[in-house]
Amino acid sequence: MESNEDKLLGSRFIFEGHDTVELAKKYGTPLYVMSYDAIKRSVDKLKASFEKSGLEYSINYAGKAFLNTAMCRIADILGLDLDVVSGGELYTALAAGFDPSRITLHGSNKSQQEITEAIEAGVGTITIDSLYEIDLLNDIAASMGKVVQVHLRLSPGVEAHTHEYVQTGRVDSKFGIPISMGSRAARMAIEKPNLDLKGLHCHIGSQIFNTKPYFIALTGMIEMVYNIKEMGAEIREINLGGGFAINYLADENDFDIDSLFPSVADFLRENAQSLGIKVPKVIVEPGRFIVGKSGITLYTVGTIKEIPYIRKYVSVDGGMADNPRPALYNAVHSAVVANKYDYEPTDLVTISGKCCETDTLIKDILLPPTEPGDILAVMDTGAYNYSMASHYNRLLSPSVVLLSGERDDLIVKRDTYATIIANDVIPEWMGNKQ
Ligand SMILES: *Cc1c(COP(=O)(O)O)cnc(C)c1O
């Protein structure tokens, strides 16, 4: 009988200089593989566009896309600031030694405890998401004898996702303060002795391919900077949020990051001059753009089931527990058979996960004929995979390996059966049968 070893000798898919089949053998599957070099290239693109613009800027990495202690170190090494949205993300950053003054706390429903922890740690910015939070934050800061630097998150009435954007009322959103209430919110914040309103923030969506919606948002934001100046306060920073798209499929365009910040600079300079305000520092907070294309997931093929003339299901040893995006929002990914990389793709198949749901990872993809034991590499899984993973079906969360140059290092260990039950407690009255 042909051994697994023989089959795996076919032409290999090389990711960032590394043989993915060898990685699968060394670390097991399913496996998240991240590339430091690829992350750095994305960050360099953002920086190059900002450098061309001549703007004062900072790039905040949106931690929710992919966060663990090693990623916090990467953000630090690459000169990124960090956005966190929960006590857990803040704790992760602090545990990694990330400078708190370069952290922004976000969230549409921050708890008193999260706010207290953030102020105690000395985070640089807290982004206020509602009128309620203006009072809440001021009260907590006052009780701690601190003045907190804040941004107001405004919803500027434009929402954009993928190729589409709408200008109708995204006032109907749980995020941010409708821009029509922006002046009132600003006045409230300015009057609070324990808040220093230094900036305005907006985030108009995710996976946005077109730069236009950012300018629609900016139009409202710059007007608000002017209104606030008339109240006697100066807005020094504008945060344009994240959302820059990546191409998951070959036929999608790239987001035009090169032109974005130079154009933003032109827009701001023209408006600042006519409104008599200073050009503010520009902050962005991309997640997907930085890590999305920097990661892949490796799986081992198991059961293959052909329903003649209908569909061929190729099952892998992970699924919606490690990548919920297809189930959540019909997200699309491409994939290759890592040990048959240059074989003719002649087989139309559907990739299924092993969870007790339909669990379709990829519907209808052309692959070379697959067999049990093949290694499947699903592309572009660096963002919103690991961070959104669950323990559904008590599957063990995969390990994460970081490639950097020739190195491969484990940065998150795989769950074990022991870690899966680590927080389980059997009430005493049930008796203990162990
Ligand atoms: C999700 C989110 C981001 C990052 O979005 P990407 O699409 O990953 O760039 C940035 N800012 C806020 C407020 C967010 O909610």
The ligand as a Gaussian input file, in Angstrom:
#p B3LYP/6-31G(d) Opt

LIG

0 1
 C      -13.413000      46.243000      12.892000
 C      -12.947000      47.609000      13.105000
 C      -11.752000      48.034000      12.520000
 C      -10.931000      47.178000      11.591000
 O      -11.651000      46.829000      10.458000
 P      -10.902000      46.104000       9.242000
 O      -11.975000      45.893000       8.240000
 O      -10.345000      44.831000       9.756000
 O       -9.838000      47.025000       8.777000
 C      -11.314000      49.306000      12.813000
 N      -12.018000      50.120000      13.637000
 C      -13.172000      49.743000      14.218000
 C      -13.873000      50.674000      15.118000
 C      -13.680000      48.482000      13.974000
 O      -14.831000      48.109000      14.532000

